[in-house]
Amino acid sequence: MEVWIILSVAAAAFQTLRFMLQKSLSMGVLSSGGATFARFAYSAPFAATVAVGYVIWSGAGVPDLSARFWLFVLSGGVAQILATWCVVAIFAERNFAVGITFKKTEVIQTALVGLVILGDRISMAGFCAILVGLVGVLVLSDPPEGAGKWAGRLMNRAAGLGVLSGAFFAVSAVGYRGATLEIASDDALFRAVVSIAAVTASQTIGMSFWLRWRERGQLGRVWAARHQAVWMGITSMLGSLCWFTAFALQNAAYVFAVGQVEVIFSLLASVLFFREKITARELAGIGLLSASIVLLIVFG
């Protein structure tokens, strides 16, 4: 099995753990903005430590970082902040597994963004698999009660937040792949750790200014929640390390396609940890989306 596939599965596992912690923090302890900031603030020190340690150990030295590198880093970082904010907001609308599955429209949108920005292409079979996933998303977008006019049931807040988070995650993934490709090195891990350190540092600085301006009390609450939030930072950093290294090796759309295994992880978390019920219709939607993952891996 290729390394990037293993990294994508590992990234999905770490990301599920991080979202579980993030959901707990956002339910009464922190606002959506505070929980989003905590994810970056507590991962940045670990990311910086890993980057400095690896640069020293490898003897590669600090690479030249072009303006194009920083453009990819900053655009990807802002997009990820907005995407994470949307996901945290989804938790208040629907249960954990369905919220994460809504986010998975990122696969569909990453393929389009990657084609436009980086020229990454997918096959016709891959495109058909994406359409299967889109059907799954439409099934999931219907509220649990299934009442009211069709348009209102399809175009609801949870569906909108899910699709929007997927769009932002698509932009961030392509930005991060672009950043890793801008570093002149054959070492994919080296390119990944340098990019992660730059991204998390910029996100932490930017969001700290935002919260101080718009939600002043949240900075204190984020610090007060440090005993739980630090674990979110660790899982976030490990997940990012796997994602970025996979992006350095493969088309972002295919990386996210394999990472859709997170749907299964989140379903298990939803039932086992949060004691939430999954309806038959929601299982059907998750099944369709999971089928699109398999098709993308096999035929994409």
TIKE-400736 format. One line per 5 residues: their letters; for each residue x, y, z of C-alpha. Coordinates in nm, 4 decimals, padded with zeros to 6 digits. Each point is the difference from the previous one (the first is absolute). Example, Ala and Ser with C-alpha at 12.3 -4.5 7.8 and 13.67 -1.06 7.14 Angstrom:
REM residues 2
as = 01.2300/-00.4500/00.7800  00.1370/00.3440/-00.0660
REM end
This chain:
REM residues 300
mevwi = 00.0000/00.0000/00.0000  00.1329/00.3431/-00.0918  00.1226/00.2256/00.2807  -00.2405/00.2842/-00.0789  -00.2999/-00.2335/00.0487
ilsva = 00.1216/-00.1072/00.3448  00.0619/00.3645/00.0912  -00.3497/00.0990/-00.1159  -00.1650/-00.2667/00.2162  00.2129/00.1000/00.3007
aaafq = -00.0850/00.3666/-00.0575  -00.3716/-00.0833/-00.0035  00.0326/-00.1873/00.3302  00.1826/00.2866/00.1704  -00.2483/00.2495/-00.1440
tlrfm = -00.2942/-00.1948/00.1398  00.1560/00.0081/00.3469  00.0605/00.3728/-00.0353  -00.3578/00.0719/-00.1060  -00.1299/-00.2041/00.2941
lqksl = 00.2011/00.2185/00.2373  -00.1006/00.3122/-00.1909  -00.3669/-00.0881/00.0229  00.0270/-00.0447/00.3766  00.1736/00.3365/00.0389
smgvl = -00.2531/00.1796/-00.2188  -00.2966/-00.1314/00.2005  -00.0093/00.2578/00.2783  00.3708/00.0559/00.0753  00.1061/00.1990/-00.3072
ssgga = -00.1712/00.1803/-00.2873  00.0455/-00.1205/-00.3578  00.2791/00.2556/-00.0408  00.1656/-00.0995/00.3277  -00.0084/-00.3716/-00.0825
tfarf = 00.1417/00.0744/-00.3466  00.2802/00.2119/00.1477  00.0844/-00.2666/00.2590  00.0542/-00.2526/-00.2806  00.2726/00.2197/-00.1519
aysap = 00.1457/00.1586/00.3140  00.0736/-00.3305/00.1704  00.1398/-00.1654/-00.3118  00.2327/00.2860/-00.1046  00.2655/-00.0611/00.2731
faatv = 00.0147/-00.3703/-00.0828  00.0200/00.0720/-00.3727  00.2816/00.2512/00.0507  00.1924/-00.2424/00.2235  -00.0303/-00.2827/-00.2520
avgyv = 00.1043/00.2279/-00.2880  00.3072/00.1400/00.1786  00.0991/-00.3447/00.1225  -00.0314/-00.1567/-00.3439  00.1887/00.2820/-00.1731
iwsga = 00.2888/-00.0391/00.2479  -00.0044/-00.3808/-00.0104  -00.0129/-00.0208/-00.3799  00.2651/00.2677/-00.0470  -00.1995/00.1461/-00.2871
gvpdl = 00.0042/00.3537/00.1354  -00.2776/00.2566/-00.0179  -00.1433/-00.0005/-00.3549  -00.0582/00.3086/-00.2134  -00.3692/00.0832/00.0285
sarfw = -00.1312/00.1900/-00.3007  -00.2843/00.2500/-00.0136  -00.2036/-00.2673/-00.1801  00.0586/-00.2366/00.2944  -00.1370/00.2591/00.2439
lfvls = -00.2957/00.0694/-00.2279  -00.0922/-00.3686/00.0114  00.0589/-00.0168/00.3772  -00.2075/00.3061/00.0872  -00.2889/-00.0730/-00.2381
ggvaq = -00.0111/-00.3624/00.1153  00.0227/00.1047/00.3644  -00.2870/00.2483/-00.0203  -00.2135/-00.2512/-00.1904  00.0653/-00.2668/00.2642
ilatw = -00.0982/00.2374/00.2805  -00.3299/00.0763/-00.1722  -00.0558/-00.3689/-00.0781  00.0641/-00.1071/00.3603  -00.2319/00.2732/00.1240
cvvai = -00.2750/-00.1378/-00.2250  00.0541/-00.3559/00.1243  -00.0219/00.1064/00.3651  -00.3243/00.1834/-00.0840  -00.1350/-00.3173/-00.1662
faern = 00.0277/-00.1846/00.3315  -00.2810/00.2171/00.1365  -00.2230/-00.0930/-00.2959  00.0389/-00.3746/-00.0505  00.1729/-00.2952/00.1661
favgi = 00.3731/-00.0656/-00.0150  00.0142/-00.2586/-00.2824  -00.2276/00.1923/-00.2352  00.1811/00.3273/00.0722  00.3320/-00.1543/-00.0996
tfkkt = -00.1562/-00.1604/-00.3089  -00.1325/00.3372/-00.1179  00.3585/00.1229/00.0192  00.0981/-00.2722/-00.2429  -00.1255/00.2008/-00.2954
eviqt = 00.3626/00.1178/00.0148  00.0926/-00.2945/-00.2255  -00.2327/00.1150/-00.2747  00.1083/00.3605/00.0280  00.3716/-00.0723/00.0429
alvgl = 00.0049/-00.1708/-00.3393  -00.1393/00.3163/-00.1619  00.2207/00.2443/00.1930  00.3088/-00.2135/-00.0629  -00.0704/-00.0064/-00.3722
vilgd = -00.0395/00.3791/-00.0169  00.2937/00.0993/00.2204  00.2582/-00.2785/-00.0363  -00.1153/-00.1799/-00.3152  -00.0568/-00.3259/00.1921
risma = -00.2275/-00.2242/-00.2040  -00.2339/-00.2876/00.0799  -00.1223/-00.2770/-00.2310  -00.3528/-00.0386/-00.1374  -00.0515/-00.2946/00.2363
gfcai = 00.1071/00.2241/00.2841  -00.2519/00.2620/-00.1084  -00.2797/-00.2606/-00.0005  00.1016/-00.1049/00.3511  -00.0224/00.3639/00.1061
lvglv = -00.3591/00.0131/-00.1291  -00.0868/-00.3023/00.2157  00.1374/00.1877/00.2976  -00.2071/00.3048/-00.0909  -00.3179/-00.2109/00.0127
gvlvl = 00.1016/-00.1154/00.3472  00.0454/00.3593/00.1122  -00.3458/00.0949/-00.1334  -00.1557/-00.2893/00.1927  00.1765/00.1107/00.3167
sdppe = -00.1055/00.3628/-00.0454  -00.3631/-00.0790/00.0841  -00.0840/00.0772/00.3672  -00.0758/-00.3008/00.2254  -00.3690/00.0845/00.0286
gagkw = -00.0387/-00.0063/-00.3815  -00.2915/00.2435/00.0090  -00.0857/00.3122/-00.1958  00.0569/00.1049/-00.3582  00.2790/-00.1746/-00.1944
agrlm = 00.1981/00.3182/-00.0633  -00.0040/00.0949/00.3659  00.1043/-00.3490/00.1045  00.2898/-00.0031/-00.2462  00.1156/00.3586/00.0481
nraag = 00.0345/00.0060/00.3767  00.2639/00.1524/00.2252  00.1810/-00.3290/00.0650  00.0256/-00.0768/-00.3723  00.1240/00.3512/-00.0746
lgvls = 00.2642/-00.0132/00.2728  00.1130/-00.3430/-00.1177  00.0402/00.0992/-00.3629  00.1680/00.3272/00.1004  00.2444/-00.1804/00.2285
gaffa = 00.0788/-00.2389/-00.2855  00.0736/00.2928/-00.2315  00.2345/00.1609/00.2513  00.1736/-00.3308/00.0734  00.0450/-00.0503/-00.3747
vsavg = 00.1728/00.3376/-00.0322  00.2171/-00.0720/00.3042  00.1034/-00.3456/-00.1273  00.1008/00.1313/-00.3409  00.1792/00.2902/00.1669
yrgat = 00.1935/-00.2359/00.2249  00.0919/-00.2309/-00.2866  00.1149/00.3070/-00.1908  00.2122/00.1121/00.2974  00.1740/-00.3384/00.0292
leias = 00.0731/00.0022/-00.3730  00.1657/00.3428/00.0317  00.2721/-00.1331/00.2328  00.3034/-00.1227/-00.1932  00.0610/-00.3395/00.1582
ddalf = -00.0495/-00.3669/-00.0874  -00.0841/-00.0726/00.3657  -00.3815/00.0040/00.0269  00.0093/-00.0017/00.3810  00.2351/00.2997/00.0048
ravvs = -00.2332/00.1953/-00.2289  -00.2965/-00.0999/00.2175  00.1428/00.1034/00.3387  00.1205/00.3377/-00.1278  -00.3403/00.0725/-00.1553
iaavt = -00.1884/-00.1078/00.3129  00.2117/00.2239/00.2238  -00.0593/00.3007/-00.2264  -00.3747/-00.0650/-00.0251  -00.0727/-00.0592/00.3695
asqti = 00.2092/00.2990/00.1094  -00.1820/00.2349/-00.2382  -00.3400/-00.1416/00.0986  00.0697/00.0410/00.3712  00.1159/00.3601/-00.0398
gmsfw = -00.2892/00.0951/-00.2271  -00.2706/-00.1580/00.2150  00.1388/00.1426/00.3248  -00.0420/00.3517/-00.1421  -00.3497/-00.0849/-00.1225
lrwre = -00.1160/-00.1392/00.3353  00.1519/00.2905/00.1918  -00.1991/00.2330/-00.2246  -00.3303/-00.1898/-00.0272  -00.0145/-00.2497/00.2910
rgqlg = 00.2364/00.1229/00.2683  -00.1077/-00.2435/00.2702  00.0739/-00.2998/-00.2200  00.3788/00.0298/00.0289  -00.0248/-00.0469/00.3764
rvwaa = -00.2392/-00.2922/-00.0426  00.2328/-00.1671/-00.2500  00.2812/00.0222/00.2566  -00.2272/-00.1307/00.2761  -00.0881/-00.3006/-00.2183
rhqav = 00.3688/-00.0790/-00.0634  -00.0025/-00.3375/00.1765  -00.2473/-00.1335/-00.2539  00.0926/00.2249/-00.2923  00.3657/-00.1063/00.0029
wmgit = -00.1070/-00.3478/-00.1111  -00.1918/00.1579/-00.2834  00.3211/00.1785/-00.0959  00.2000/-00.3236/00.0025  -00.2528/-00.1938/-00.2102
smlgs = -00.0316/00.2991/-00.2323  00.3751/00.0187/-00.0542  00.0284/-00.3741/-00.0646  -00.2915/00.0122/-00.2424  00.1482/00.3000/-00.1807
lcwft = 00.3364/-00.1741/-00.0251  -00.1652/-00.2944/-00.1740  -00.2159/00.2211/-00.2259  00.2851/00.2278/-00.1082  00.2362/-00.2881/-00.0736
afalq = -00.2710/-00.1707/-00.2061  -00.0663/00.3288/-00.1854  00.3703/00.0187/-00.0806  -00.0233/-00.3435/-00.1608  -00.3393/-00.0064/-00.1734
naayv = -00.2857/00.1999/-00.1550  -00.1989/00.1594/00.2873  -00.3326/-00.1317/-00.1355  00.1203/-00.3605/00.0209  00.1466/00.0561/00.3467
favgq = -00.3352/00.1307/00.1215  -00.1772/-00.2877/-00.1771  00.1902/-00.2563/00.2059  -00.0454/00.2201/00.3051  -00.3754/-00.0519/-00.0356
vevif = 00.0519/-00.3026/00.2236  -00.0483/00.2665/00.2668  -00.3747/-00.0442/-00.0642  00.0214/-00.3506/00.1471  00.2138/00.1201/00.2909
sllas = -00.2439/00.2826/00.0765  -00.2975/-00.2357/-00.0172  00.1629/-00.2212/00.2621  00.0777/00.3049/00.2142  -00.3560/00.1267/-00.0343
vlffr = -00.1512/-00.3261/00.1236  00.2596/-00.1140/00.2531  00.1065/00.3271/00.1626  -00.2782/00.2543/-00.0530  -00.2847/-00.2583/00.0219
ekita = -00.1678/00.1522/-00.3049  -00.2417/-00.1890/-00.2233  00.0492/-00.0342/-00.3753  -00.3128/-00.0334/-00.2149  -00.0365/-00.2433/-00.2896
relag = -00.0046/00.2905/-00.2469  00.3189/00.1426/00.1468  00.1646/-00.3417/-00.0257  -00.1065/-00.0156/-00.3656  00.1576/00.3401/-00.0662
iglls = 00.3193/-00.0993/00.1786  00.0014/-00.3255/-00.1975  -00.0239/00.1831/-00.3327  00.2773/00.2356/00.0985  00.2155/-00.2914/00.1157
asivl = -00.0630/-00.1784/-00.3332  00.1295/00.3051/-00.1823  00.3204/-00.0247/00.2056  00.0598/-00.3580/-00.1095  -00.0715/00.0860/-00.3633
livfg = 00.2410/00.2937/00.0127  00.2777/-00.2159/00.1443  -00.0507/-00.2915/-00.2408  -00.0844/00.1796/-00.3253  00.1071/00.3619/00.0553
REM end
